[in-house]
Amino acid sequence: MPAALMLQGTGSDVGKSLLVAGLARACTNRGLAVRPFKPQNMSNNAAVTGDGGEIGRAQALQARACRVKPCVDMNPVLLKPQGEVGAQIVVRGAMRGTASARDYHALKPELLAAVTESYDALAAGADLILVEGAGSPAEINLRDGDIANMGFAEAVDIPVALVADIDRGGAIASVVGTHALLETSERARLCGYIVNKFRGDTTLFDPALVSIRERTGLDCHGIVPWFAEAGLLPAEDSMALDAGAEPKAAGAIRIAVPRFNRIANFDDLDPLAAEPDVQIIMVRTGAPLPADADLVLLPGSKTTRQDLAQLYAEGWDIDLRAHVRRGGLVVGLCAGYQMLGHTVADPQGIEGEAGTTQGLGLLETETTLSSSKRLTETKGTEQTTQATVHGYEMHIGQTSGPDTERPMLYLDGRSDGAMSPDGRVMGCYLHGLFAADQFRRAFLDRIRAGTAATVAYESRIEQTLDALADHLEQHLGIDRLLAIAGLRKRTATR
């Protein structure tokens, strides 16, 4: 087996995904064959793999950091929340069904075999596997049958480093408290901890290092200062959408995006947000769609009909119709595209209670959801600009109607999406649409001629991953972590 190290958080959103991505790029730059692994993930931000499955978006980014293609074995269990107490379960890339939280808890021991199979498959040809935990191992009420944290680490016998987020406060208590709540065998598996997101003078934390060592016996493997460029990388959790966007210069193109309760694949917005002349406005519950928006973009959703009901409850449908009357543009992506038609029908109850929900009627289309899920990477041409586009499809259901005779895209020789007769309302199923620089520039120039769309998006992701790797090389004891992981010394190349 290759060397392996698992990062487990003292809580959610402590930066585990980013640290794994940075370590993966740093170790790849050293000449190692690195693979990322997350046994269980919970996210509606997913990515399609070349082998026809889906995994968490964070693991796709980590695979990119390793300079390899993502595959389903990198995230064998993916939970996609579609209600307050339930989620869709994806196992080794394929939809297995839905379950309540309680039912899933009972299912976890059965899934351990699939998880370890994927881990073993990924190990072939790898020098190092970097494993990311989920949530916190201190959630002792979820410990029985655990496959996400210590349960998995024990099953494959790998060391664990804790990650604490000092920016949110309570880092000392989170490390000491997590250590205290673990079983004796689990504590023995801990090889130390990392303090993440530090702002200011790191020497101010020196007394804390002594205190933590006295209480736990654990060593610190690094205090990682705040990495400002983190926001340039695709986020895994929708909590990132609530942080607020950086202000842009006056005159920027304003794109309003309703913040659906079950928003999915929201990294579709990242290439637009990266442009200096574009302002993304996430419209939250209780706020109207801004009247001065140039474009309203309806994003993806895990539960199309429920989020469509939210759209009506918030009065966003009224705002959207007023936007169209003023001559504004509307784009719907995936579920957002489905919402633009007259109806969304779910006769089998795939996303919840069976039934039909009235759509916005801005496109002459209808959608019927089904149990068959389309998962594919694809490329083609956008019809208004004739620019090349690329990305992936991840949806259930078929959309038909007169406006599909005016497709927004042609993908691998087939039509996709629809446009209104005046071309002001459009939608498609392609995620990643705006990552294509040529199309994004032409599209923004259509909204406002002369817009300075200058970002080379894919290149910027690569540059940011390299900058993150350099950041961790400077502030983490990577050599020591690799030794703990069981990696023998070898000649490093970069």
C-alpha positions in Angstrom: 0.0 0.0 0.0 1.2 3.6 -0.6 1.9 6.1 2.1 -1.3 7.7 3.4 -2.3 10.6 5.7 -5.8 11.6 6.7 -6.9 15.1 7.7 -9.8 15.3 10.0 -11.4 18.6 11.1 -12.3 19.7 14.6 -15.5 21.0 12.9 -17.0 21.6 9.5 -15.6 24.2 7.1 -12.2 24.4 8.8 -10.4 24.2 5.5 -9.7 20.5 5.1 -10.5 20.4 1.4 -8.2 23.3 0.6 -5.4 21.9 2.7 -5.7 18.5 0.9 -5.7 20.3 -2.5 -2.6 22.4 -1.5 -0.7 19.4 -0.1 -1.6 17.4 -3.2 -0.2 20.0 -5.5 2.9 20.5 -3.3 3.6 16.7 -3.2 2.9 16.4 -6.9 5.4 19.2 -7.6 7.9 17.1 -5.6 7.5 14.3 -8.2 5.1 12.1 -6.2 2.1 10.2 -7.6 -0.6 11.6 -5.3 -4.3 10.7 -5.2 -7.1 12.4 -3.1 -9.7 10.4 -1.3 -12.8 11.3 0.7 -14.8 8.2 1.9 -18.0 10.1 2.5 -18.9 13.6 1.3 -22.1 15.6 1.7 -22.5 18.3 -0.9 -24.8 19.4 -3.7 -21.8 20.7 -5.6 -20.7 17.8 -7.6 -18.5 17.0 -10.6 -18.9 14.5 -13.4 -16.0 12.0 -13.9 -14.6 10.6 -17.1 -15.8 7.1 -16.0 -19.4 8.3 -16.1 -20.1 8.9 -12.4 -20.2 11.9 -10.0 -18.1 12.9 -7.0 -17.9 15.9 -4.8 -16.6 19.1 -6.5 -13.8 19.3 -3.9 -12.4 15.9 -4.9 -12.4 16.9 -8.5 -10.4 20.0 -7.6 -8.0 17.9 -5.5 -7.6 15.5 -8.5 -6.7 18.5 -10.6 -4.1 19.5 -8.0 -2.6 16.0 -8.5 -2.7 16.6 -12.3 -4.8 13.5 -12.8 -8.4 13.0 -14.1 -11.0 12.6 -11.4 -12.6 9.2 -10.9 -15.5 7.8 -8.8 -13.1 6.0 -6.5 -11.9 9.4 -5.1 -15.3 9.9 -3.4 -17.1 6.6 -3.2 -20.0 7.8 -1.1 -21.6 11.2 -1.9 -24.7 12.4 -0.1 -26.7 15.1 -1.8 -29.2 16.8 0.6 -32.7 17.2 -0.8 -34.7 17.9 2.3 -34.3 18.8 6.0 -33.8 15.1 7.0 -32.9 13.2 3.8 -30.5 12.9 1.0 -29.8 11.2 -2.3 -27.1 8.6 -1.9 -24.5 8.2 -4.7 -22.3 5.1 -4.3 -19.2 4.8 -6.5 -20.6 7.4 -8.8 -24.1 6.0 -9.3 -27.3 7.1 -7.8 -28.4 4.4 -5.3 -31.6 6.0 -3.9 -32.6 8.3 -1.1 -32.7 7.8 2.6 -33.5 9.7 5.8 -30.6 10.6 8.1 -31.6 7.7 10.5 -31.9 5.2 7.7 -28.6 6.2 6.3 -27.0 5.8 9.7 -28.1 2.2 9.6 -26.8 1.7 6.1 -23.2 2.9 6.8 -21.7 -0.4 7.8 -22.9 -1.9 4.5 -21.2 0.9 2.6 -17.8 0.4 4.3 -17.0 -2.4 1.8 -17.6 -0.1 -1.2 -15.4 2.6 0.5 -12.5 0.3 1.2 -12.8 -1.2 -2.3 -12.4 2.3 -3.8 -9.5 3.1 -1.5 -7.7 -0.1 -2.6 -8.4 0.6 -6.3 -7.0 4.1 -5.9 -3.9 2.9 -4.2 -2.6 1.1 -7.3 0.1 3.1 -8.8 0.1 5.9 -6.1 3.0 7.0 -3.9 0.7 8.9 -1.5 -3.0 9.0 -0.7 -4.3 12.2 1.0 -7.6 11.4 2.8 -10.1 14.0 3.8 -12.5 13.4 6.7 -16.0 14.9 7.0 -17.3 17.1 9.7 -15.6 16.1 12.9 -14.6 12.8 14.6 -15.8 14.4 17.9 -19.4 13.8 16.8 -19.6 10.7 19.0 -23.4 10.4 18.5 -22.5 9.4 14.9 -19.5 7.1 15.7 -21.2 3.7 15.4 -20.6 2.5 11.9 -18.6 5.6 11.0 -17.1 5.5 7.5 -16.1 9.2 7.3 -13.5 9.8 10.0 -12.0 7.5 12.6 -14.0 4.5 11.5 -12.4 4.6 8.1 -8.9 5.5 9.5 -9.1 2.4 11.6 -10.4 0.2 8.8 -7.4 1.0 6.6 -4.9 1.7 9.4 -3.7 5.2 8.5 -2.5 8.1 10.7 -4.7 11.2 11.3 -3.8 14.9 11.7 -6.5 17.3 13.1 -7.2 20.6 11.4 -8.5 23.5 13.5 -9.8 26.8 12.2 -8.5 29.7 14.3 -10.3 32.4 12.3 -13.7 31.3 13.8 -12.2 31.3 17.4 -12.0 28.4 19.9 -9.1 26.6 18.1 -7.5 25.6 21.4 -10.7 24.2 22.8 -11.6 22.5 19.5 -8.3 20.5 19.5 -8.3 19.7 23.2 -12.0 18.9 23.2 -11.8 16.7 20.1 -8.9 14.8 21.7 -10.8 14.3 24.9 -13.9 12.9 23.1 -12.0 10.3 21.1 -11.6 6.7 22.2 -8.1 5.6 23.5 -7.4 3.8 20.2 -8.4 6.8 18.2 -6.2 9.1 20.2 -3.3 6.8 19.5 -3.9 7.3 15.8 -3.5 11.1 16.0 -0.1 12.3 14.8 -0.7 16.0 15.6 -2.6 18.9 14.4 -2.6 21.9 12.0 -3.8 25.4 12.9 -5.5 26.9 9.8 -6.6 30.4 8.6 -4.3 32.4 11.0 -4.3 36.2 10.7 -1.5 38.3 12.1 1.6 37.4 14.1 1.8 33.6 14.4 4.2 33.8 17.4 1.3 35.0 19.5 0.1 31.4 19.4 3.3 30.0 20.9 1.9 29.8 24.5 -1.1 27.9 23.1 1.2 25.3 21.5 2.6 24.6 24.9 -0.8 24.3 26.5 -2.2 22.0 23.9 0.9 19.8 24.1 0.5 19.5 27.9 -3.2 18.5 27.6 -3.0 16.2 24.6 0.6 15.3 23.9 0.1 16.4 20.3 2.6 18.4 18.3 1.7 21.2 15.9 2.7 20.5 12.2 2.2 24.1 11.2 0.3 27.3 11.6 -1.1 28.2 8.2 -1.7 31.9 7.7 -4.9 33.1 5.9 -4.6 32.3 2.2 -6.4 35.2 0.6 -6.5 33.5 -2.9 -8.7 30.7 -1.5 -11.8 32.4 -2.9 -10.4 32.0 -6.4 -10.9 28.2 -6.2 -14.2 26.4 -6.5 -15.9 26.1 -3.1 -17.4 22.8 -1.9 -20.0 24.2 0.5 -22.8 26.6 -0.2 -21.8 28.5 3.0 -19.2 30.1 0.8 -22.0 31.9 -1.0 -23.1 33.6 2.3 -19.7 35.3 2.9 -20.6 38.2 0.6 -18.9 39.3 -2.6 -16.1 41.8 -2.8 -17.4 45.2 -4.1 -16.7 46.0 -7.7 -16.1 49.2 -9.5 -19.1 51.4 -10.4 -20.5 50.4 -13.8 -19.9 46.7 -13.4 -22.4 44.3 -15.0 -24.8 43.3 -12.3 -25.9 39.6 -12.3 -28.6 38.7 -9.8 -28.8 35.1 -8.6 -31.6 33.8 -6.4 -30.2 31.9 -3.4 -32.2 28.7 -3.6 -32.4 26.6 -0.5 -31.0 23.6 -2.3 -28.7 25.4 -4.7 -26.4 23.0 -6.6 -23.3 23.3 -8.8 -23.0 26.9 -7.8 -19.4 27.0 -9.0 -21.0 27.8 -12.4 -20.9 31.4 -11.0 -17.1 31.5 -10.3 -15.9 32.4 -13.8 -18.3 35.3 -13.9 -17.5 36.5 -10.4 -13.8 36.4 -11.3 -14.2 39.1 -13.9 -13.4 42.7 -12.7 -16.3 44.2 -14.5 -19.0 41.8 -13.2 -20.8 41.9 -9.8 -22.6 38.8 -8.6 -25.5 39.6 -6.3 -26.7 36.6 -4.3 -30.4 37.4 -3.5 -31.3 35.9 -0.2 -34.6 35.1 1.4 -36.6 38.3 2.2 -34.9 40.4 -0.5 -36.2 41.3 -4.0 -34.4 40.7 -7.2 -32.6 44.1 -7.8 -34.4 46.2 -10.4 -31.1 47.4 -11.9 -29.8 43.9 -12.7 -28.5 43.4 -16.2 -28.9 39.6 -16.0 -30.9 37.3 -13.8 -29.3 33.8 -13.6 -31.3 30.9 -12.2 -28.7 28.4 -10.9 -28.9 24.6 -10.5 -30.9 23.0 -7.7 -31.0 19.6 -6.1 -34.8 19.9 -5.7 -36.2 21.8 -8.7 -39.9 21.9 -7.6 -39.1 22.8 -4.0 -36.9 25.7 -5.0 -39.4 26.8 -7.6 -41.9 27.0 -4.8 -39.4 29.1 -2.9 -39.1 31.4 -5.9 -42.9 32.0 -5.8 -43.0 32.4 -2.1 -40.3 35.1 -2.2 -42.1 37.0 -5.0 -39.1 36.5 -7.2 -41.3 35.5 -10.1 -42.9 38.9 -10.0 -39.5 40.6 -10.0 -38.3 38.3 -12.8 -41.3 39.2 -15.0 -40.7 42.9 -14.4 -37.0 42.3 -15.3 -38.0 40.7 -18.6 -40.5 43.5 -19.4 -37.6 46.0 -19.0 -35.6 44.1 -21.6 -33.3 42.3 -19.2 -31.6 39.0 -19.9 -32.4 35.7 -18.2 -30.3 32.6 -18.2 -31.3 29.3 -16.5 -28.8 26.5 -15.9 -30.0 22.9 -15.4 -32.7 23.2 -12.8 -32.9 26.9 -13.5 -33.6 26.0 -17.1 -36.3 23.6 -16.1 -38.0 26.4 -14.0 -38.2 28.7 -17.0 -40.8 26.5 -18.8 -44.5 26.1 -18.2 -44.4 23.0 -15.9 -42.0 20.7 -14.0 -43.5 17.3 -13.5 -42.2 14.6 -11.1 -44.7 11.7 -11.6 -42.4 9.2 -9.8 -41.6 11.4 -6.8 -37.9 11.3 -7.6 -37.2 14.6 -5.7 -39.9 14.4 -3.1 -43.7 14.2 -3.3 -45.0 13.2 -6.7 -46.8 16.0 -8.6 -46.4 18.9 -11.0 -45.4 22.4 -10.3 -46.2 25.4 -12.5 -43.1 27.0 -14.0 -42.4 30.6 -14.9 -43.7 30.2 -18.5 -40.8 32.4 -19.9 -39.9 29.6 -22.3 -42.4 27.4 -24.3 -41.1 24.2 -22.7 -42.1 21.5 -20.3 -40.0 19.2 -18.1 -40.7 15.7 -16.8 -38.3 14.3 -14.2 -37.4 10.6 -14.2 -35.1 8.2 -12.4 -32.6 8.1 -15.3 -29.7 10.5 -14.6 -27.6 12.0 -17.4 -23.9 12.2 -16.4 -21.5 13.2 -19.1 -18.6 15.5 -20.0 -19.3 17.4 -23.3 -18.4 20.3 -25.5 -19.9 22.2 -28.3 -21.0 25.6 -29.6 -23.2 28.4 -28.2 -25.6 29.5 -30.9 -25.8 33.3 -30.3 -22.1 33.9 -30.1 -20.9 30.8 -32.0 -18.2 30.5 -29.3 -16.9 27.1 -28.1 -18.2 25.9 -24.8 -17.3 22.9 -22.6 -18.5 21.3 -19.3 -20.7 18.5 -18.0 -24.3 17.5 -17.7 -25.7 16.2 -14.5 -29.5 16.1 -14.4 -32.6 14.0 -14.3 -35.5 14.7 -16.6 -36.2 15.7 -20.2 -37.3 19.1 -21.5 -39.3 19.6 -24.6 -41.5 22.2 -26.3 -41.5 24.7 -29.2 -38.6 26.8 -27.9 -36.3 23.8 -27.9 -36.4 24.3 -31.7 -34.2 27.3 -31.0 -31.5 25.5 -28.9 -29.0 27.5 -26.9 -26.2 25.0 -27.6 -25.1 22.3 -29.9 -23.2 19.7 -27.9 -21.4 16.8 -29.6 -23.7 17.1 -32.6 -27.0 17.4 -30.7 -29.1 20.3 -29.5 -29.4 21.4 -25.9 -31.5 24.1 -24.2 -33.9 26.6 -25.6 -34.3 30.3 -26.3 -37.2 32.7 -26.5 -38.1 34.2 -29.9 -36.4 37.5 -29.0 -33.3 35.7 -27.5 -33.7 37.5 -24.2 -34.5 34.3 -22.2 -32.4 31.2 -22.5 -31.5 28.0 -20.7 -29.5 24.8 -21.0 -28.3 21.8 -19.1 -24.5 22.5 -19.5 -22.7 23.1 -16.2 -19.4 24.9 -16.6 -20.8 27.0 -19.4 -19.1 30.3 -18.3 -15.7 28.7 -17.8 -15.0 29.0 -21.5 -13.2 32.3 -21.8 -14.2 33.0 -25.4 -17.9 32.4 -24.8 -17.9 34.3 -21.5 -16.2 37.4 -23.1 -18.6 37.3 -26.0 -21.6 36.9 -23.7 -20.6 39.8 -21.5 -19.9 42.0 -24.4 -23.4 41.3 -25.6 -24.7 42.7 -22.3 -22.5 45.7 -22.4 -20.2 46.4 -25.4 -16.6 46.9 -24.4 -16.7 45.0 -21.2 -13.2 44.2 -20.1 -13.5 40.4 -19.6 -9.8 39.6 -19.2 -9.6 36.6 -16.9 -8.1 33.4 -18.3 -10.1 31.3 -15.9 -8.6 27.8 -16.2 -5.1 29.2 -16.1 -6.0 31.1 -13.0 -7.1 27.9 -11.2 -3.7 26.4 -12.0 -1.8 29.4 -10.8 -3.8 29.5 -7.6 -3.1 25.8 -6.9 0.6 26.4 -7.3 0.4 29.5 -5.0 -1.4 27.4 -2.4 1.2 24.7 -2.7 4.0 27.3 -2.2 2.1 28.7 0.8 1.9 25.3 2.5 5.6 24.5 1.7 6.4 27.6 3.6 4.2 27.1 6.6 3.7 23.3 7.0 6.1 20.7 8.1 5.5 18.7 4.9 8.6 16.5 5.2 7.6 15.4 8.7 4.0 14.8 7.6 5.2 12.6 4.7 7.4 10.6 7.1 4.4 10.1 9.4 2.4 9.0 6.3 5.0 6.3 5.7 6.7 7.7 2.7 10.3 6.7 2.3 12.8 9.5 1.3 13.2 9.9 -2.4 14.7 12.4 -4.8 12.3 15.3 -5.2 11.9 17.0 -8.6 10.0 20.1 -9.3 
